[in-house]
Amino acid sequence: MKNDDILNEIDKKIIIGSEMGVFNNPLGRKLQQLHGLGVLDPWTTGQINSRVDKHLRKEAFNNLPFKQPRLHSGELILGTDDNHHSIKTPIQYMNAGSLLVANTGSGKTTLVMYWALQIALSVMGMWLVDLRKKEFRQLKAKFTNMGKYLVIVRSRKFKINPLQVPFRVDPNEYASTIADVLVKVLNLPPRASVLLSSSIIMLYKQFNIFNGGQKYPTLFHLFEAVRNNRTANSQARQAILDNLEAILLAFGTEMLGYYRGWQVHELAKHHMAFELAGQPEAGKDLVLNYFVAAELISRISQGISSQGMDLWMMIDEAQRLFSQRKESSGYGGNSITDLAGLVRGTGIGLFISVLKSDDLSNTIPAITSTKLMGRCGSIPDYTAAGQYMGLTKEQIFWSAHNMEPGMFVGQASEGKWRHPFLFKVPKMQQFKVVTDNEADQSLKALDCIDVEPVEFSNWSAIERIEVKDNAVHKTTVNVNQLTESEFRLLKAIIDNPMLPSSSYVKLARISPNTLKKLRPILIEKGFIAEHTVDSGTRGRSKRIWEPLEAGKQAITNTTI
C-alpha cells in the first residue's frame, strides 16, 4: 500500500509545509502539535491550509528554480536572498573545505572579502593568498577599524626555510614529508624522494638537529649535499640539481637564506595577505605547500582533532595549484591536493577559488563541503560546477542565462538545509589604496618571530657552499665557472662538436627541458655558436652547435 493511500489532505499539507518551513514559529509548531494529537477542528485545519497554500502560491509565481534557503541563524552572513533577507550560517560551517567556481568579473573577490571581514572576528589566524593580483591588501583599513591587524607579505618579502622542522614535529618524520613535498613541487621522478630524504637527514645530523639544534640547514645546503653525492642515482641527482637550482636562483638568499625563517605556527596566529604574483609557478607551489604542510603536520603531531576553526586559509585563482594535470604527470602527483584532504578536524578552514573547473583535480570537489558557483564562462563550466552541488538541468540552464556579477548559487556544508540556493553579496565600499611601502611596514608585526639569516648573500650557482663542522664557507670562483648541468652539456659539445642539438640529451645525460633552458645561456655567454642547416627533410631544419674558445676555457676553469 502506498503512503499516499493512508494520508488525508491535511496530512499531506503538514508534510509539504514542514519541507517549506512554514511552521517554523511558535504558532506553526503548535499547529503541528495539534495535528499530531488529532485535534483537527475547522480553525486548526483552516490555519494549516492557509499557511501552506499561501507558500505554494508564492512559489508558483516565483520564476526562480531554487527553493528559498532556510538558513537564518549563525554569525556568518553569506549574502541575501531575492527578498533581501540575510542568509546566515554558523562560522564553524567553514571549518572544512570550501570550493568556489566563478569567472573573472563575477564578483568572487567581493564575496571573499565580504566573508573574510566577518570570519576575521572569530578566528585567531587568517591567510588570504593572492596568486595573481594584490587585491586583499585593500582590506587593511577595514581590519584596522575592526581592531584586527592585517600583515601584507609581498612577493619577495618572505623569510622561509622549508627544511626548518615545524613546531613539535619529529625531524625524521619531517624529513620524509618535506622530501615528498619537494618531489611533487619540483616535478621530480619518484626515486628522487629517497635521495632527498637521506640528504636532509644527513644535514640534520651535521647541524645537530636530532639533539635539539635550532640552526637548520637550508635548501642551498641541500643543493650542495646532492651535488657532492657522486654515488647517487644519476637521473634523480641531476633532476634535483636542475629543478632546485631554478628555485634557488629565482628566490635567492633574500627569501630562502635563513637558518631559521618565520615559524609557520606563529604565522597561523596572524591575519595575513600573501601576495605571490611575480613568483615562478614552482615558487608559488613551494611557498604554499611548505606553509600548509608545516602547519598541518604540526597540528597532527600535537594530536589536535575535532577542533573549532582557528585558522582560515583562502587561496584565490588556484586552478593551476590544484590542477588535474599535475596528478597525471607521472611525477608523484600533487602535494597540496593530498594535504587539502586532511585539513578537516584540525581547526583549519580551506577556501579554494577557481576560474573554471575543466582542469580541476577530481579530489577537490570530493573533499570540499561548502560549494559555490558564480557567473561562469561557458555551459560546460556551469554544468560541471552545477553537478558538484547536484543542480537540476533546469537550475543549470537558468544559471547559465541569468547569473550576474555578485550573484551566486551556494550549498551549505552542514545543517538540515542542504538544498542549493541563490544569493547575492553586497557591493563593497571604496577601499583605501595601500602602497608597497605601507605593505612592507606591516611586516613589523612579525619582528617578534625570531629569524636567523645565513652568513652568505647573493647566492648563485657558480658559488660553492661547503658545510664543515656546522659552519658555512663560501668560495667565490671565476665568473665563467659552470654549474654541473652547464658543464655536462658544454663538455659533450666540445667532445662531440657540430651535432644536432637533440643529440646532446643522451651525450650530456640531461633532460630535454634542461637542454632547452641551457641553450640560450651558453649562446649568450659566447661558449657555443648555433648554426641552422637544412635537414634534407621537406620543410625542416636542424640546429648544429659549435664549441667556441671561451667555452673550452670555461671547461678548463671549472671544477666539478
N, C-alpha and C positions, 0 to 999 in steps of 0.2 A: 504494500500500500504506500502510495506517495505521501510525503509530508503535507503537500497541498490539500490532500483529501481530508485531513483531520484538522486543518486550520480554518477558522472562520475569517471574515473580512477584518475584524478588529485585530485578530492575532497577526495577520499579515501587515496591517498598518503599524503595529508595535515593532515588528521586525524591521520594516523599512525605515521607520522613524529612528530606531536605535542606530542603524547604519548611518543615517544622515546627521545624527547628533541633535535632533530636535528636542530631546528630553533631557538635555544637559543643563538643567537648572532645578531649583527646589520643587517647583510645581510639576515640571516634567517627570522628575523622579517619583513624585507622589502618584502621578497618573500611572506610571509603570507598576508601582506597588499595588495600586487598586486593581489594575488588570490582573496581576499575579494572584490576588486574593479572590478574583472572580466577581468583583464589585463593578458591574457594567451598567450603571443607571444611565439615563439619557444625557445627563450633564457630563459624565466621565467619557462616554463614547463620543459625544459631540466635541469635547476638548481634544481628544486623540485624533479624530478625523480632521478637525480644523488645523491642527499643527502640521500634520503630515501632508495634507492636501495643499496647504499654503507653500510648503517647501517644494513639493513636486511641481507645482505651477511655476514657481520661481525658476527651477532648473529647466523646465520645458521651454521657457523663453530666454534661457541663457545660451548664447551661441558658443560658449567655451566648452570643449570636450573634456574638461578637467573638473573634478569634484572640488568643492570649496574645502580648503585644508582645515582640519580640526586641531590646530596647533596654537594654543592660546596661553601657554604658561612656560616660564623659563626666563633666564637672564639674557639670552641672545635673540635679538630681533633680526630675523632673516631678511625681512622686507615687508611688503604689504600685499594683500590680495586685491581683487578687482573692486572691492567695496571700500578700499583704503583702510582696512583693519590690519593691525600688526599681526604678523605670523611669528610666533615665538617658540623656541626650544631651549632646554637646559644647555648650558655651556658644555657640560660633560658629553653631550652627543658628539662633540668634536674630538673626543679622546680616542681617536682611532684614525683610519684613513678616509680621506675625502677626495673626490675627483670632480673637476670642472672642465667641461669641453666647451669652448667658445672661441669664435674667430676674433681677429683684430677689429676693434671698434664696437665690440658687443657690450662693453661696459664691465668686463670681468675685473679689471683693475679697480674700478669703483666699488664693486662688490667686495673684493678682498679688503680694501681699505675700510669700508663700512663695517665689516665684521671684525677686522683687526683692532679698530678703536674700541670695540666693545669687549673683545676677548682679553685685551691688554690689562683690563682692570681685574681680571680673575686668575691670571697665571703669573708665575714667578719669572718665566723667560719666554721670549718670542723671537724667532728667526724668520725674517722676511727676506727671501732670496730672490734677487732680480738677475736673471741670467743675461738679459739683453739690454735693459734700459736702466734708468736711475729714478724711477718714479716713487719708490717707497720712502725716499728721503724727505719727500714733501710732507710726510706725517709728523715731522719733528715738532713743529709748533703745537699741533693738536695733542701730541703726547705730553708735552710740557704743561699745557693747560690742564691736563688730567692728573698731573703730579707724577708722570712717568717720564723717564729719560730714554730717548732713542739714540743709540750709538750707530753711526754710519761708517761702514768699512768699505772704502773704495778699492778698486781692483788691485792696486799694487801695495796696499797697506796692511795686508795680512801678515801675521807673525806666527808661523806654524812649523811644527816638526812632526811629520806623520809617524816617525819612529819613537816619539815620546809616549811612554806607556800611560794609558789613561788611569784615572783615579780608581784605586783598589782593584786593579786588574793584574793577574799574574803575567810576568814578562814572557814566559814560554807560550802561554795561550795567545797573548797579543802578537807575538812574532809570527805565528801561523795565520792569524786573522789578517794582519796588515799585509802579509805576503800574498794572500789570496786577493785582497783588495787591489794591490799593485798589479797583479797579473791581469785582472779584468780592466782596470783603468787604463793601463798601458797597452792593452790588446796583445798580451804576450802568449806564447804557447803554454799549455798547462804544465809542462815539465819545468817551466821556469819557476813555479811556485816552490819547489823543493830547494832550488839553488838560492832563491831569495830568503826563504825561511832559515836555512842553515847559515847564510851570510849574516842575517840580522842577529841570530843567536850568538854567533861568533863575536860580533861587535858588542853585544850586550855583555859578554864575558870580559872583553877588553876594557869596557867602560865601567865595569863593576856594578852593573845594573842589578844582577841577581842578589847582590849583597846590600841593596838599598841605595846604590848610587843614583844621583839625581841629575847627572850630566849625560844626556842621551846622545848617541850618535845621530848624525843627520843623513839625509839622502845623498849628500856629497860623499860621505864616508862609505855609504853602501855602494855607490858607483865605483869608488876606488877598490873596495873589497872584491867586488865582482870582476873588475878589470884585472886584478892581480891573481885571481884564481885560475891558473892556466890549466888545471886538471878538470875543470868543469865541462859539462856538455857544451860543445862549441855553438850549437844552434841557440840553445837557451841563453848562454852567456852573451852572445852577440846581440840577440834581440833585446835583452835587458839594457845593454850599453847604449844601443841605438835609440831606444824609446825613452829611457830615463835621461839620457843626455839632452834630449829636446826639452824636457820639462825643466831641467836644471838651468839650461841656457835661457829659457823663457822667463822663469821666475827669479833666478839668481839668488844671492845671499840676502837680498832685500826682503824676500818673503820666507825663504827656507833656511837661512843661515842662523839657526838658533839651536843651541843645546837644549834649552827649554823655551818653547814658544808659549802661546796662550794655552792655558789648560782648558780643555773643552768643557769640563763640568762647571768651570767658573763662567764661561760664556753662556751656559744654559741658565744662568741667573739674571741675565741682562735682556733687555728688549733691543734687538739689533736689526739693521738693514744691511744685508750683504750685497754689494754690487760687483758682479763678476763679469760685466761687459768688458770686452777688450782682452780677456784672457783666452788662450788657446782652449779648444774644446776639451782636450785631455787634462788641462789645468783645472777647468771647472769641475770635471769629474773627480779629480784628485781632492780638491778642497772639500766638496760636498760629501764624497764617500768617506773621507777621513773624519769629518765632523760627525756625520750620522753614525758611522761605525764606532768611533771612540765613545760617544755618549751612550749609545745603545749597549755596547759590551760592558761599559762601566755600570750601568743600571742593572744589567743581568747579573754581573758579578756581585753586586750588593744585595741580590735577592729581591729587588723591587718587583712586585707583582700586584696586579689589580689596583694600581694607584690612580687617584684622581689626576686629571691633566694638570701639569705644572709647566709644560713646555709645548708651545705651538709652533710648528715649522710650516712655512708656506713657501713653495717653490713655483715661481711663475714661468710660463712658457717652457715647460720641462719635457717637451716631446722627445727631444734628442736624448736627454738623460735617461728616459725610460723607454728607449727605442726597442722595438721588436727585433730589428736587425742585429743589435748587439747580442741578443740571446742566440741567434742563429749563425753567428760569425765563426763558431767553432773554436773560439779562444777563451773558453771558461765562462761565458755568459755575461750577465750584467750585475755587478756587485750591489749597487744601490737598490735595484729592484728586489734582490734577495733580502736586503735589510728592511725594506719597506713592509714586508710581510710580518716582521717581528715586533713592530712598534706597539701593537695593541697590548694593553695591560701594563706597559712600562711608564705610563704617565706622559707619553709623547703623542700629540696630535699632529698628523702629517696631512697637509692640504696640497694637492698636486693640480696645477692648472696647465692644460694643453690647448693648442690651437685647433688640432684635428686628431682624429683617432685612428687613421689608417695605418700608422706605423707604431701605435702604442702597444706596449707589451700586454699580452693577454692576462698577465698576472695582476696588473694594476686594477682593472675593474673587479676582479675576483676578491681582492683584499681591501677594497675601499667600501665603506659602509654608506656614507652620505654621497649621493650622486647629484650633479648639477649639469644642466645644459643651457647654454645661451645661444645667441644667433650664430649659426654655422655658415660655412661657405658653399656647401653642396648637399644634395639629397642624400648621398651615401653617408656623409658626416652626421646628418640628422638621424638617419636610420641606425647607424652604429651606436651613437650616443643614446638614442631612444631605447634601443634594445637593452642597454645596461640597466635601465630603470623599468623595463617591462612596459613601455608605452605601446598603446594600440596603434594600428595603421592610421586610424583617424587622428589620433593625437600627434603622431609624427608628421602627417600631411598638414595639419593645422599649424604646427610649429614651423615647418618649412616655409609657409606662406604668410605668417603673421608675427613672427618674432621680431622685436625691435630692440635697439640698444637699451640696456637697463632691465630687460625682461628675461626671466629665467624659469626653467622647469626644474623642480627640485624633488628629492625623495629623502626623507629623514632617515637617519641610521637606526634609531631606536623608537620605543614608544608604541602605542596602539595604532597610531595613524601612519601607515606605510605606503599609502597611495601617492602617486606623483601629483604634484600641484604646481600651479602657476603663481609667480610672484614678481614684484618689481622692487628694485632698490632705489632709494632717493639719490638725486644728483648731489655731489659733494660741493661744498663751497670752495671758492678760490683759495688755493694753498699759497703759503708764503714760499718764495724761492729760497732754496738752501744752496749756497755756493760750496765749491770744493773745499775752500778754506774752513768754512763753518763745519763741513762734514768731518774734516781732519781734526778740528778742535774737539769734536765729540768723543774722539778716541781717548781723551784724557781720563774718561771714566774707567778705562781698562788699565790705568797705571798701577792699580792695586794688584794686578796679576804679575807675579814675578817671572821675568824672562831673562835669558842669558844668551847673548849672541856668540857666535864662533869667532875665532881670532883671525879669520881671513875675510876678505871682501872682494867684490868684483870677480867672482869665480868664473872661469871659462874652461872649456875642455882642454886647453893647452897648458893648464896649470896642473901640477901634481900635488896631491894631498896625501901625506903619509901619517899613519896612526902608530905612534910608538910611545909606550908607557902612558897611555891615555892623553898624550899631548899631540897637538896637530901642528905639522910643519909644512909650510908652503914653499914650493920651489918654483921660481919663475924661469921659464925656458924661452928659447928663441921663438919669436913671433911666427916663424914658419914651421914650427913643430906641429905635427899632425895628431889628430885623435886616432884611436885604433882603427875605426871604420875607414877613415880617410887614408890611413897608412895602407890598409889591406887593398883598397881599390887602386891607389896610385902605384903601389908595388906591382900589382897584377898588370897594370897598363904598361909599366916600364919593362917588365919581363915578357909581355906579350903585346907589343905595340901594333897599332893600325888594325885592330879587330873591331867588328861591330860592337856597339855599346852593350847589347844584351849578352854578349859572350862573357862579360866580366862578373855577372851574377854568380856563376859557378866558380870562376877562377879566383874571385876575391872572397867567396863564401859569405856573401851578404844577400839581403833580400832585395827584390825589385824596388820596393819603396825606399830602401836606404840608397840604392843606386840613383834613383830619381832625385833624392834630396841632396846627394853629394855632388852630382854633375855640375850645377851652377857654381858651387863653392870652389871646386878645383879649376874651373874655367876662369872664374873671377880672380883667383889668386895667381893665375898665369902658370899653373902647373901642367895643364894639358891644353891642346888645341883640338877643336872638333871640326871634322870635315864631313860634308854631306855628299854622298855619291849615289849614283843610280844603282839600284839593286838588281836590275835586269828584269824585275817583275813589274808588269804594267802598272803605272801609277804609284809606284812605291820607291822609297829611297831609304838609305841606312846611314847611321852616324858612325863615323870612324874616329877613334881617339888616338892622338899622337902625344907621347910624353915630351915635355919641354925641359930645358936645362934647370929651370927653377924648381920643377917637380923632382928631378933627380937629386938636387941639392937638399930639398926638404926631407927626402927619404934618408939621406946621409946624416942630417942633423937631428933626426927623431929617434928617440929610444923608446921602444915599445916592449 
